[in-house]
Each structure stands twice: as structure tokens, then as C-alpha cells.
């Protein structure tokens, strides 16, 4: 059974579904990914406290357009979305600080339909602090936080209070390879009833130079963010990586239409992950992939949604067509 905290306020409830061993750990990912012929680590391990701080800086860089473009679309379209969905409940996957989500909350409150916000995130402190902040900002708002992995725990969400809007912002869906993306979208579709909607943020295919600059800024903040995963390994698994031994690489793969971030070894060397009793050897020039970020066309988004049994209701983009928000619903509700 999930651990549930008593309601410290009438409007807040937090459920935790992360038990020991329930989430795939850094140790498991490192042992698996660093022993493959082509080394890789999943991007979720970027986000320790330092990584989160660096990513916040990235979102403010002139080269990094996705956050600004997505927020601009939300600000322009939030009232329309509130009218179309009449949502009484907003469920956010990977909620974080809910910074952009406030634009939607404002419009739903203005429309008179908002009852509850359900943030879903693996970081307990983030969920709890967000709940406290939002109940102060939105008097009468119920917050039912879910501490869990949206790849594993979507079936644990509370029963809907009324028309539900599920949102997955930031282009995070692009971090999944196609098979995993298909599973995530199918799981989201399973949350929806006939009156419910899904709002998805996707970065769009564009000039590779623009894409690569967004992931390799002139100030070197993204490079530091990428190398930070090595510091996480050093701290958590007792390794002795020298981040300066690796060059930050961001490249667009035209075949898959995604950006890859990699760390390229500047010299041949071996490091030991003491907690795993594992030696990892790098040849000079060998690369470790740390992230993929798929880019989308309207046709690809429509096809991915259709594969999950969803139909497109609205396609919303910025004037430069850098980023898109798509509103969808069940194609054949029961």
C-alpha cells in the first residue's frame, strides 16, 4: 500500500509510491549503460541539486528557445484551452516547480472550473513545496501530490474529480526512444475518460544549427550540465571521473530527427566505480551518450497520438514554429 501523509491542511494530500528498490537506481543504470559496447546513461541522472540549478540557467540562455516558446504558447492559448476542456482537475507529469503550469491554473480558475491539481514527480521535496506554494496562491485549491515515476505509477493516480486535463510539458516526451514513447502515451491514454484531454509539449524539427546551439550554448552552461553527471557518479558510486577529461558534444541525427548529447573522452583512461566494483575503460575519442531529445513534426505527433488511441483536437505553436502544444482526447471513448 502507498504511504500517505495525513492532511496537514484541508486542501493538501501527498501520496508516495516510491519504496526501496521500486525505482531503477543510478547503480543499475550505470552498471548496465557503462558496460555496453556503446556507453550511455539516461538523462534523469542529470538532476541532482547542482544539475537542477544548471538547467534553470539553461532555460534563460538566448540559445535555448523551448522554455520561452512553450510559455508564450501557453500565455496566448490558456483561455482557449480552459474553454475547450472545462477541466476541474489538472494532472501534471514531471511537475517540478509547476512554473509554466500556473498559466493554465489561472485560466481554469478564471473559468470557474478548477478544483484540484495533481502534480506527479519523483522528487518528494519538490512535490511538497509546490503543494504548499500553490494552496497559498490559489485559495480553495485542492492539491493531491503523487511522488512517483510516471513510467511506473500512473495507475496509482487518485480518481478524477471531474473533467481532467493531463499535461506533459517541456518536450520531455522527446527523451524517450520510440518504443518507450509509445508506452508512455498509451499509459496516459489509460487515464482519460470521455470528457478528459491531454496537453503535450513537443519541440519541432528545424534548422540543425538552431537545434545544436540550444544544446551547446556559447557560455558553456550546457556543457557543464552534461559533465555534471560524472560528478553525480563520483559522489554516489565512488568513481573518480575527471570531468575535464571529457568534451561536451551536441549533434543532430537527421535519420532519427533527434539531438544527442554525448561526452567524448579526450584521452584513454580507466576509472573505477568502487561502489559497484566496476572498472570502466575509455579509449581516446570514445563517447558516452547522456541524452536524446527527439524533435517532431505535426505528422509525427498526430501518428504517435493515434498509436495511443488519441485524436488531435488543437495544434498550437509559436509564430516561428519552434515548439508546439497539442491538445488531444480519446479517439473512441467507451
Residue, then its C-alpha position, 0 to 999 in steps of 0.5 A: x500500500x502507498x504511504x500517505x501523509x495525513x492532511x496537514x491542511x484541508x486542501x493538501x494530500x501527498x501520496x508516495x509510491x516510491x519504496x526501496x528498490x521500486x525505482x531503477x537506481x543510478x547503480x543499475x543504470x550505470x552498471x548496465x549503460x557503462x558496460x555496453x559496447x556503446x556507453x550511455x546513461x539516461x538523462x534523469x541522472x542529470x538532476x541532482x541539486x547542482x544539475x537542477x540549478x544548471x538547467x534553470x540557467x539553461x532555460x534563460x540562455x538566448x540559445x535555448x528557445x523551448x522554455x520561452x516558446x512553450x510559455x508564450x504558447x501557453x500565455x496566448x492559448x490558456x483561455x482557449x484551452x480552459x474553454x475547450x476542456x472545462x477541466x476541474x482537475x489538472x494532472x501534471x507529469x514531471x511537475x517540478x516547480x509547476x512554473x509554466x503550469x500556473x498559466x493554465x491554473x489561472x485560466x481554469x480558475x478564471x473559468x470557474x472550473x478548477x478544483x484540484x491539481x495533481x502534480x506527479x514527480x519523483x522528487x518528494x521535496x519538490x512535490x511538497x513545496x509546490x503543494x504548499x506554494x500553490x494552496x497559498x496562491x490559489x485559495x480553495x485549491x485542492x492539491x493531491x501530490x503523487x511522488x512517483x515515476x510516471x513510467x511506473x505509477x500512473x495507475x496509482x493516480x487518485x480518481x478524477x474529480x471531474x473533467x481532467x486535463x493531463x499535461x506533459x510539458x517541456x518536450x520531455x516526451x522527446x527523451x524517450x526512444x520510440x518504443x518507450x514513447x509509445x508506452x508512455x502515451x498509451x499509459x496516459x491514454x489509460x487515464x482519460x475518460x470521455x470528457x478528459x484531454x491531454x496537453x503535450x509539449x513537443x519541440x519541432x524539427x528545424x534548422x540543425x544549427x538552431x537545434x545544436x546551439x540550444x544544446x551547446x550554448x556559447x557560455x558553456x552552461x550546457x556543457x557543464x550540465x552534461x559533465x555534471x553527471x560524472x560528478x553525480x557518479x563520483x559522489x554516489x558510486x565512488x568513481x573518480x571521473x575527471x570531468x575535464x577529461x571529457x568534451x561536451x558534444x551536441x549533434x543532430x541525427x537527421x535519420x532519427x530527427x533527434x539531438x544527442x548529447x554525448x561526452x567524448x573522452x579526450x584521452x584513454x583512461x580507466x576509472x573505477x566505480x568502487x561502489x559497484x566494483x566496476x572498472x570502466x575503460x575509455x579509449x581516446x575519442x570514445x563517447x558516452x551518450x547522456x541524452x536524446x531529445x527527439x524533435x517532431x513534426x505535426x505528422x509525427x505527433x498526430x501518428x504517435x497520438x493515434x498509436x495511443x488511441x488519441x485524436x488531435x483536437x488543437x495544434x498550437x505553436x509559436x509564430x516561428x514554429x519552434x515548439x508546439x502544444x497539442x491538445x488531444x482526447x480519446x479517439x473512441x471513448x467507451 
